[in-house]
Amino acid sequence: MSERRQRKEKFVVKLKDAIKVYKNVIIVGVDNVGSNQMQKVRIALRGKAIVVMGKNTLIRKILRDMIEGEKLTKLEALLPLVVGNMGFVFTNHNLPEIRKIILDNKVPAAAKSGSFAPADVFIPPGPTGLDPGQTNFFQALNIATKIVKGAIEIVNEVHLIKKGDKVTLSHVALLDKINIRPFFYGFKVTDVYEDGTVYSADILDMDQDQILSKFLGGVSRLAAISLAIGYPTAASVSHSLNFAFKKLIALSLETEIEFAESKKFKDYLANPSAFAAAAAPAAGAGAAPAAGKGAPAAAAKKKSSSEESDVGGGFSMFD
């Protein structure tokens, strides 16, 4: 067997073992990442995760073989992610922690003509250290300057390159002249695969409270839609039961039909003064001595409001 064939067989075994041993996969982009930086990331992740890089065609073949041969259909979610200059980080550890380690390992780099800026580039105001003979260069880029003590000084902060814009030769020349290395290159975490589910890596920035808030917001919207179209779901059934109970109470009050839950409402409507008298001693015991004669009436009013609230839940009894 040739050496190339041996390397390929070794990679196949490594990738298959990683897929079976680790339940989480972080998909990373490795554009502009050198071998030295790659090694530093591997060292930083040692004991917590492993980095697997290989040819996309071979990775797809291995995944398809496992899907068809070993019936691991959940791996189909990984196939669309095997695009471009990418790799896998396999781990069973805390995903936000692993992501932070990956992103922290980056190195400063000079701008390259023809590349797309990964971040905004600003040139701060102040001296550049260049002689006045190069003023025309700044004028060509519409950068306001002045001469101070025999050197060019930039007057205002300049937004030279916007994120996503293409870097030109003029940008590169200017940044080289003033010795600015504006970009940081490293692994770019794009997606996360977790037991058959793929989601954006941005979700790892969310804490538990934010995730819970979004989930409850979705449940509320689902319940509202279900109630509006009359289609029962698990999210809306409690609201439907609540509305149905209020209607039963309303029907019971309008008819001679009575059941245990409606009895207290009928008793209240039949003799509201009895409820007010019963509430007065309790309210008087908890009130201050200076409450005066108005305290029993206020207590009765409060009791009446409380009973009405129990009936309608904030709505009309006959809604």
Number of C-alpha atoms within 10 A of each C-alpha: 5 7 8 9 10 11 10 15 11 11 18 18 11 12 20 14 11 21 16 8 12 17 15 23 25 24 25 24 18 18 13 13 16 12 9 8 17 16 12 14 21 17 12 15 17 11 10 14 21 18 21 15 16 15 13 17 10 13 19 18 13 16 21 18 13 17 15 10 10 9 11 14 14 12 17 16 14 18 14 8 19 16 12 11 15 21 24 22 23 23 22 14 14 10 17 14 11 19 20 12 14 22 14 12 16 19 12 12 14 15 23 16 15 12 12 16 19 16 14 14 20 14 18 13 14 15 17 15 13 15 13 16 10 11 18 11 13 15 11 9 12 10 18 15 20 15 15 12 10 12 17 21 21 19 15 13 13 15 12 15 20 15 12 12 14 16 19 15 13 14 17 17 15 16 18 13 11 13 12 17 14 18 18 15 19 24 23 18 22 15 20 25 21 17 13 14 13 16 12 13 20 11 13 16 10 12 9 9 9 12 12 12 11 11 11 12 12 13 15 14 13 16 21 15 16 18 17 10 8 11 11 16 14 11 18 20 15 13 15 16 11 13 14 12 16 21 16 18 22 19 16 18 18 11 8 7 12 14 10 7 12 19 14 12 19 16 12 16 11 10 10 14 13 13 16 20 14 14 19 19 14 12 18 16 9 8 14 10 9 7 11 10 9 8 18 21 15 15 21 21 14 15 18 17 11 11 15 17 14 13 18 19 13 9 12 12 17 14 9
